[in-house]
Structure formats: C-alpha cells, structure tokens
C-alpha cells in the first residue's frame, strides 16, 4: 500500500511524532499547574483527578507509551524474521491514540466524563496497537523471540493498568487510579524497557566494537521482571516495608548487566554511551527504592517520597527514550547514526533534571521543593521542545537517502 504522505510511510513515524507532541504538551501542562500553585492568585489548571495521577497518566500512556509502540512495531517483525507490518494493521492504533491523548489532555481540566472518554480511547489504542504484534508473535512459529514474549507481557500489563485507571475514574476511587499508575510503571514500562535494553544495548555495542562480547543471560532479566512483580504484590498487599526484598533482587540483576556490558568501553560514540548511561540508572533507582523500603520497616516513616520513582522514570526511562528514539529516528530516516552536540547536551540536561527532581522531593513542603519541581518541569519542557524541533521534521519529510520508508 503506497502513500504520498511521508508521515505514514513507516510505522515509527506517526507514533514518534505523536510521542514528541505529547512530550511537549504534557510537560507544558505540568509546568502550568505548578506555576499556578506557586505564583498565580488561583490555580491555572485544576485537574479532574489528583494532579500527580493526571501527570503520571499523560507521561506513562502518552509520552512513553507512544514511543514504545513506535519502537516495538518496528523491531517485532525483525526480531522474529517476519515481514514489516502493513499500514492497515497499525494505523487504527495511531488514530485512536491521537484522539485518546487529545481527550485525555483536555479531560484533565474539563472533567471526569471527558477524561474517561480519553482514557477509554487510549485503552482501545493500546489494544489496537498490540494486536498486530501478537499476530506477528503467533505467526513467527519457531522464530518466536523470548524478548518479544516478555514485551507482550509488558503490553498486557499496560492494558490492564489503563482499564484499572478507567474503573477508578468511574468510581471516583483515587486509591484505584494510584495503583493503576503504579502498575503502569512496574508492569508496563519497566518490563519493556528492561527487555529492550537486554536485547539491544549489547547488540548495538557489538555493532560499534566487533570484538565486543555479547553477554545477555536470561537470569538478570528474570530478576528485574520478577522484582517488579514482587514490588506490586508487596506494596498492594500492605507489606511495603518488605518490598526491599524485591528491589534488591531486581537491583542484583540490573547491576550485573550494567557491569557485564562494560560501559567504560562504550562511552563513545555518544549515541552508544547514552544507552549505557540510561540503563545505569536502573540499579541506582532500585537501590533507592530498597533504602526507602528499609527505612519504612525500621522507622515506620516513608522517606524521600518520590525520589526513587523519578530516578527510574526520568533517569532510566527519560535518558533511554532520548537515546533510543534518536538512534531509530536517524537510522530510519537515512541519516548517520550520530548524536549531534545539541542532542548530547539534552542528554546531559536530563541527568540534571533527575538530580533537581530528587532534590525537590527531599525538600518537599517548603519553598525549595516548589522551586526545584518548577525547575525540573521547565527543564523537561526545554528538552522536549528542543528534541522535537531537531527530530520532528524527520517524521513528516522523506528519507534523506531517498529510500522508501
């Protein structure tokens, strides 16, 4: 099926374009909210749900979710020696995603009815985008990849999280929506991010260094995914003080991989080094979660609030998003696999955002906490805007090398 529109010439193009748009709009929303809290005579944005829940929803199933579908829809057939997806198979998910994100964004301030419609459409988009990947997996037969199987489990977790959020929204139960977003991180984003890294980071490293030893045993990934499941089981059952056991197990797996992949050998080129940098945040964040759980067990108090969460979501997910999507965007637009100096600067800036956001959690309750949160939101908007300006045109213009796709 041919198309005169470059934006639908390949599956990653519309998903990534939707991802960069959602990144800018979601962070602008979050910055406006905190500006209203800190400086406006009345709130500029009054969310229909707790503000953190609205923010988590837009980030997990907008920004990160759209990039995940663009990436998986591209690599799933390649992983399993299958032909690329037909446009008719993936386009419905994109259209539903556009409508769902738009209604969700508007619904965060317009009211629960509009927000519920948006979340419902996001759930339909998630299902419509997952179905072609399931078909590829089934048709692959003996070529089915275990990485694809774990990724599908993560997509199923994301689907359940969206449905759970919708149920909580209908019932007006913020505990339910909070747990749904917890599942979005631990049952959807983390398993998929860890699985993609397990397959692609050592592969990309060997592409640059031919003598690089490809080390990716399955037990570390099993510890990470199992630890994520353990976190949900323990925290939801009221045993958060024991969640450190799951965090430590996952940190062992992530730490082993982070060292076994020899990041000191892969600092250059910057595009490869940024992938290793992003993954390094995983064991760090898991150890922060473990320390938080141990403190809860010994003192009965929750310390550091969402600092470990932001080490994971901004540090790992954010850094890897910039690095991985840059690589795919440049490679699939016929450009060299290089990270320009401005984009390298954005990667460095993301590291600063993690530290600022963690500081905001440690200073929560005072003016320092508000200022740190505002600074992190503003810097995130700067990163999203600059990254969109650099890479956005790659999604609606023909490939630089004149090839189709």
Rosetta blueprint (number, residue, H / E / L):
1 X L
2 X L
3 X L
4 X L
5 X L
6 X H
7 X H
8 X H
9 X L
10 X L
11 X H
12 X H
13 X H
14 X H
15 X H
16 X H
17 X H
18 X H
19 X H
20 X H
21 X H
22 X H
23 X H
24 X H
25 X H
26 X H
27 X H
28 X H
29 X H
30 X H
31 X H
32 X H
33 X H
34 X H
35 X H
36 X H
37 X H
38 X H
39 X L
40 X L
41 X L
42 X L
43 X L
44 X L
45 X L
46 X L
47 X L
48 X L
49 X L
50 X L
51 X H
52 X H
53 X H
54 X H
55 X H
56 X H
57 X H
58 X H
59 X H
60 X H
61 X H
62 X H
63 X H
64 X H
65 X H
66 X H
67 X H
68 X H
69 X H
70 X H
71 X H
72 X H
73 X H
74 X H
75 X H
76 X H
77 X H
78 X H
79 X H
80 X L
81 X L
82 X L
83 X L
84 X L
85 X L
86 X L
87 X H
88 X H
89 X H
90 X H
91 X H
92 X H
93 X H
94 X H
95 X H
96 X H
97 X H
98 X H
99 X H
100 X H
101 X H
102 X H
103 X H
104 X H
105 X H
106 X H
107 X H
108 X H
109 X H
110 X H
111 X L
112 X H
113 X H
114 X H
115 X H
116 X H
117 X H
118 X H
119 X H
120 X H
121 X H
122 X H
123 X H
124 X H
125 X H
126 X H
127 X H
128 X H
129 X H
130 X H
131 X H
132 X H
133 X H
134 X H
135 X H
136 X H
137 X H
138 X H
139 X H
140 X L
141 X H
142 X H
143 X H
144 X L
145 X L
146 X H
147 X H
148 X H
149 X H
150 X H
151 X H
152 X H
153 X H
154 X H
155 X H
156 X H
157 X H
158 X H
159 X H
160 X H
161 X H
162 X H
163 X H
164 X H
165 X H
166 X H
167 X H
168 X H
169 X H
170 X H
171 X H
172 X L
173 X L
174 X H
175 X H
176 X H
177 X H
178 X H
179 X H
180 X H
181 X H
182 X H
183 X H
184 X H
185 X H
186 X H
187 X H
188 X H
189 X H
190 X H
191 X H
192 X H
193 X H
194 X H
195 X H
196 X H
197 X H
198 X H
199 X H
200 X H
201 X H
202 X H
203 X H
204 X H
205 X H
206 X H
207 X H
208 X H
209 X L
210 X L
211 X L
212 X L
213 X L
214 X L
215 X L
216 X L
217 X L
218 X H
219 X H
220 X H
221 X H
222 X H
223 X H
224 X H
225 X H
226 X H
227 X H
228 X H
229 X H
230 X H
231 X H
232 X H
233 X H
234 X H
235 X H
236 X H
237 X L
238 X L
239 X L
240 X H
241 X H
242 X H
243 X L
244 X H
245 X H
246 X H
247 X H
248 X H
249 X H
250 X H
251 X H
252 X H
253 X H
254 X H
255 X H
256 X H
257 X H
258 X H
259 X H
260 X H
261 X L
262 X L
263 X H
264 X H
265 X H
266 X L
267 X L
268 X L
269 X L
270 X H
271 X H
272 X H
273 X H
274 X H
275 X H
276 X H
277 X H
278 X H
279 X H
280 X H
281 X H
282 X H
283 X H
284 X H
285 X H
286 X H
287 X H
288 X H
289 X H
290 X H
291 X H
292 X H
293 X H
294 X H
295 X H
296 X H
297 X H
298 X H
299 X H
300 X L
301 X L
302 X L
303 X L
304 X L
305 X L
306 X L
307 X H
308 X H
309 X H
310 X H
311 X H
312 X H
313 X H
314 X H
315 X H
316 X H
317 X H
318 X H
319 X H
320 X H
321 X H
322 X H
323 X H
324 X H
325 X H
326 X H
327 X H
328 X H
329 X H
330 X H
331 X H
332 X L
333 X L
334 X L
335 X L
336 X L
337 X L
338 X L
339 X L
340 X L
341 X H
342 X H
343 X H
344 X H
345 X H
346 X H
347 X H
348 X H
349 X H
350 X H
351 X H
352 X H
353 X H
354 X H
355 X H
356 X H
357 X H
358 X H
359 X H
360 X H
361 X H
362 X H
363 X L
364 X L
365 X L
366 X L
367 X H
368 X H
369 X H
370 X H
371 X H
372 X H
373 X H
374 X H
375 X H
376 X H
377 X H
378 X H
379 X H
380 X H
381 X H
382 X H
383 X H
384 X H
385 X H
386 X H
387 X H
388 X H
389 X H
390 X H
391 X H
392 X L
393 X H
394 X H
395 X H
396 X H
397 X L
398 X L
399 X L
400 X L
401 X L
402 X L
403 X L
404 X L
405 X L
